[in-house]
Amino acid sequence: MDLRAHRKLVADRFSAEARRFVEWADGTSDAGPLTAPVALRRVVALYAAALALPQPWSEHVSPSRDQHADAPVALAAVRLRAAAIPLQHYSEIFSPHVLQDEPVVGDLADDLVDIYRDLARGLQLHAAGLVDDALWEWGFNFQIHWGEHASSAIRALHCYLAREEPSGLSSD
């Protein structure tokens, strides 16, 4: 398999997981309220899929690709749906590399909206046939932005479920 075919295969696999997350988050696939156990499973599956993405840099990225505008209605829908999860704010250490770092407040709805935004941009590029651009968008932003939101959400959801809904940590 040549490199281009391999990159398309990786993009297609990741786009399927990204689409599952986006459609879950915005209610396209299920209009029911978001729950903490499903949120944890969706974010973990997405994070695991992102680990298979190639390095985000590529000489094949379109030099003049448009930055797609965010859809404010969709982002507001994600934020509203995320508010149904009983866990909203949580404490975390912003940088685990700084041993004396003070805790900050994390916001689960903000995490889900930011993940959604970065994935949706990549999905637009992928749908337009811009595979390398989509891979760059997903991979680069995983490293610098949505990966941190995902890992924070995973820890917060895990701790919440372990304490408040222990049955939510087991699969159905």
C-alpha positions as a LaTeX table, in Angstrom:
\begin{tabular}{lrrr}
\hline
Residue & $x$ (\AA) & $y$ (\AA) & $z$ (\AA) \\
\hline
Met1 & 0.00 & 0.00 & 0.00 \\
Asp2 & 1.44 & 3.36 & $-0.97$ \\
Leu3 & 1.66 & 6.28 & 1.45 \\
Arg4 & $-1.29$ & 8.16 & $-0.03$ \\
Ala5 & $-3.57$ & 5.11 & 0.20 \\
His6 & $-2.42$ & 4.49 & 3.76 \\
Arg7 & $-3.11$ & 8.09 & 4.78 \\
Lys8 & $-6.59$ & 7.86 & 3.23 \\
Leu9 & $-7.28$ & 4.64 & 5.14 \\
Val10 & $-6.16$ & 6.24 & 8.43 \\
Ala11 & $-8.28$ & 9.33 & 7.70 \\
Asp12 & $-11.34$ & 7.23 & 6.86 \\
Arg13 & $-10.98$ & 5.23 & 10.09 \\
Phe14 & $-10.53$ & 8.32 & 12.24 \\
Ser15 & $-13.33$ & 10.20 & 10.48 \\
Ala16 & $-15.75$ & 7.39 & 11.38 \\
Glu17 & $-14.92$ & 7.78 & 15.09 \\
Ala18 & $-14.94$ & 11.58 & 14.83 \\
Arg19 & $-18.35$ & 11.48 & 13.15 \\
Arg20 & $-19.71$ & 9.21 & 15.92 \\
Phe21 & $-18.54$ & 11.75 & 18.50 \\
Val22 & $-19.87$ & 14.78 & 16.59 \\
Glu23 & $-23.26$ & 13.20 & 15.94 \\
Trp24 & $-23.52$ & 12.10 & 19.57 \\
Ala25 & $-22.49$ & 15.52 & 20.88 \\
Asp26 & $-24.81$ & 17.60 & 18.70 \\
Gly27 & $-27.74$ & 15.18 & 18.91 \\
Thr28 & $-27.77$ & 14.21 & 15.25 \\
Ser29 & $-27.68$ & 10.49 & 16.08 \\
Asp30 & $-29.63$ & 10.61 & 19.36 \\
Ala31 & $-31.57$ & 13.59 & 20.66 \\
Gly32 & $-31.66$ & 12.19 & 24.21 \\
Pro33 & $-29.70$ & 13.86 & 27.00 \\
Leu34 & $-25.98$ & 13.24 & 27.28 \\
Thr35 & $-24.93$ & 11.00 & 30.15 \\
Ala36 & $-21.62$ & 10.71 & 31.95 \\
Pro37 & $-21.04$ & 6.99 & 31.15 \\
Val38 & $-21.64$ & 7.49 & 27.43 \\
Ala39 & $-19.56$ & 10.68 & 27.45 \\
Leu40 & $-16.64$ & 8.76 & 28.94 \\
Arg41 & $-16.93$ & 5.96 & 26.39 \\
Arg42 & $-17.20$ & 8.40 & 23.45 \\
Val43 & $-14.22$ & 10.52 & 24.54 \\
Val44 & $-12.05$ & 7.46 & 25.32 \\
Ala45 & $-12.85$ & 5.88 & 21.93 \\
Leu46 & $-12.01$ & 9.14 & 20.19 \\
Tyr47 & $-8.76$ & 9.59 & 22.12 \\
Ala48 & $-7.70$ & 6.01 & 21.34 \\
Ala49 & $-8.47$ & 6.53 & 17.65 \\
Ala50 & $-6.41$ & 9.74 & 17.62 \\
Leu51 & $-3.34$ & 7.83 & 18.79 \\
Ala52 & $-3.28$ & 6.13 & 15.37 \\
Leu53 & $-3.15$ & 9.45 & 13.49 \\
Pro54 & 0.11 & 10.13 & 11.64 \\
Gln55 & 2.27 & 13.06 & 12.61 \\
Pro56 & 0.30 & 16.18 & 11.73 \\
Trp57 & 2.85 & 17.87 & 9.53 \\
Ser58 & 2.76 & 17.21 & 5.81 \\
Glu59 & 4.08 & 18.83 & 2.71 \\
His60 & 0.79 & 17.87 & 1.06 \\
Val61 & $-1.40$ & 20.24 & 3.06 \\
Ser62 & $-3.19$ & 22.77 & 0.86 \\
Pro63 & $-1.42$ & 26.13 & 1.21 \\
Ser64 & $-4.60$ & 28.14 & 0.75 \\
Arg65 & $-7.12$ & 25.98 & 2.55 \\
Asp66 & $-9.97$ & 27.90 & 4.08 \\
Gln67 & $-10.45$ & 27.97 & 7.81 \\
His68 & $-14.03$ & 26.81 & 8.00 \\
Ala69 & $-16.27$ & 28.99 & 10.10 \\
Asp70 & $-17.66$ & 27.42 & 13.23 \\
Ala71 & $-21.38$ & 26.78 & 13.24 \\
Pro72 & $-22.53$ & 28.75 & 16.31 \\
Val73 & $-25.88$ & 26.94 & 16.39 \\
Ala74 & $-24.21$ & 23.53 & 16.50 \\
Leu75 & $-21.73$ & 24.65 & 19.16 \\
Ala76 & $-24.56$ & 26.06 & 21.28 \\
Ala77 & $-26.46$ & 22.77 & 20.89 \\
Val78 & $-23.43$ & 20.80 & 22.09 \\
Arg79 & $-22.98$ & 23.11 & 25.09 \\
Leu80 & $-26.69$ & 22.85 & 25.98 \\
Arg81 & $-26.70$ & 19.05 & 25.64 \\
Ala82 & $-23.48$ & 18.77 & 27.69 \\
Ala83 & $-25.15$ & 20.70 & 30.51 \\
Ala84 & $-27.35$ & 17.63 & 31.10 \\
Ile85 & $-24.34$ & 15.72 & 32.44 \\
Pro86 & $-24.36$ & 16.10 & 36.24 \\
Leu87 & $-20.62$ & 16.82 & 36.29 \\
Gln88 & $-19.86$ & 20.29 & 34.95 \\
His89 & $-16.91$ & 21.81 & 36.76 \\
Tyr90 & $-13.93$ & 19.94 & 38.12 \\
Ser91 & $-10.54$ & 20.64 & 39.57 \\
Glu92 & $-7.37$ & 19.84 & 37.68 \\
Ile93 & $-3.73$ & 20.74 & 37.50 \\
Phe94 & $-3.16$ & 22.73 & 34.33 \\
Ser95 & 0.35 & 21.44 & 33.77 \\
Pro96 & 1.36 & 18.14 & 35.38 \\
His97 & 4.99 & 18.98 & 34.56 \\
Val98 & 5.02 & 21.86 & 37.06 \\
Leu99 & 5.09 & 20.26 & 40.50 \\
Gln100 & 3.99 & 23.40 & 42.34 \\
Asp101 & 1.18 & 24.25 & 39.91 \\
Glu102 & $-2.06$ & 25.38 & 41.55 \\
Pro103 & $-5.33$ & 23.65 & 40.64 \\
Val104 & $-7.58$ & 25.30 & 38.06 \\
Val105 & $-11.26$ & 24.80 & 37.27 \\
Gly106 & $-12.09$ & 22.62 & 34.29 \\
Asp107 & $-15.44$ & 22.78 & 32.49 \\
Leu108 & $-16.79$ & 19.59 & 30.92 \\
Ala109 & $-19.15$ & 21.42 & 28.56 \\
Asp110 & $-16.23$ & 23.55 & 27.35 \\
Asp111 & $-14.15$ & 20.39 & 26.84 \\
Leu112 & $-16.86$ & 18.73 & 24.73 \\
Val113 & $-17.49$ & 21.89 & 22.68 \\
Asp114 & $-13.78$ & 22.37 & 21.94 \\
Ile115 & $-13.36$ & 18.72 & 20.94 \\
Tyr116 & $-16.45$ & 19.01 & 18.75 \\
Arg117 & $-15.19$ & 22.18 & 17.06 \\
Asp118 & $-11.79$ & 20.72 & 16.17 \\
Leu119 & $-13.28$ & 17.44 & 14.92 \\
Ala120 & $-15.99$ & 19.15 & 12.85 \\
Arg121 & $-13.38$ & 21.24 & 11.01 \\
Gly122 & $-11.47$ & 18.09 & 10.08 \\
Leu123 & $-14.67$ & 16.35 & 9.00 \\
Gln124 & $-15.46$ & 19.25 & 6.64 \\
Leu125 & $-12.03$ & 18.93 & 5.08 \\
His126 & $-12.31$ & 15.15 & 4.83 \\
Ala127 & $-15.74$ & 15.40 & 3.19 \\
Ala128 & $-14.24$ & 17.81 & 0.65 \\
Gly129 & $-11.62$ & 15.18 & $-0.24$ \\
Leu130 & $-8.77$ & 17.08 & 1.43 \\
Val131 & $-7.38$ & 14.04 & 3.26 \\
Asp132 & $-4.00$ & 15.51 & 4.20 \\
Asp133 & $-5.64$ & 18.72 & 5.41 \\
Ala134 & $-8.08$ & 16.73 & 7.55 \\
Leu135 & $-5.26$ & 14.62 & 9.03 \\
Trp136 & $-3.28$ & 17.77 & 9.78 \\
Glu137 & $-6.31$ & 19.45 & 11.40 \\
Trp138 & $-7.10$ & 16.45 & 13.59 \\
Gly139 & $-3.51$ & 15.50 & 14.44 \\
Phe140 & $-2.08$ & 18.94 & 15.07 \\
Asn141 & $-5.06$ & 20.05 & 17.16 \\
Phe142 & $-4.99$ & 16.74 & 19.05 \\
Gln143 & $-1.43$ & 17.57 & 20.11 \\
Ile144 & $-2.01$ & 21.21 & 20.99 \\
His145 & $-5.70$ & 21.56 & 21.88 \\
Trp146 & $-8.44$ & 18.97 & 21.85 \\
Gly147 & $-6.23$ & 16.16 & 23.18 \\
Glu148 & $-5.80$ & 18.12 & 26.41 \\
His149 & $-9.54$ & 18.72 & 26.63 \\
Ala150 & $-10.17$ & 15.02 & 26.00 \\
Ser151 & $-7.67$ & 13.81 & 28.59 \\
Ser152 & $-9.04$ & 16.25 & 31.18 \\
Ala153 & $-12.60$ & 15.15 & 30.44 \\
Ile154 & $-11.61$ & 11.48 & 30.68 \\
Arg155 & $-10.07$ & 11.93 & 34.13 \\
Ala156 & $-12.95$ & 14.07 & 35.41 \\
Leu157 & $-15.60$ & 11.68 & 34.09 \\
His158 & $-13.75$ & 8.64 & 35.43 \\
Cys159 & $-13.45$ & 10.15 & 38.92 \\
Tyr160 & $-17.08$ & 11.29 & 38.89 \\
Leu161 & $-18.37$ & 7.88 & 37.80 \\
Ala162 & $-16.14$ & 5.97 & 40.24 \\
Arg163 & $-17.59$ & 7.99 & 43.09 \\
Glu164 & $-21.16$ & 8.86 & 42.02 \\
Glu165 & $-22.16$ & 6.17 & 39.51 \\
Pro166 & $-19.81$ & 3.17 & 39.86 \\
Ser167 & $-21.99$ & 1.10 & 37.52 \\
Gly168 & $-21.28$ & 3.72 & 34.82 \\
Leu169 & $-17.68$ & 2.47 & 34.57 \\
Ser170 & $-18.72$ & $-0.99$ & 33.42 \\
Ser171 & $-19.86$ & $-1.64$ & 29.90 \\
Asp172 & $-23.49$ & $-2.34$ & 29.19 \\
\hline
\end{tabular}
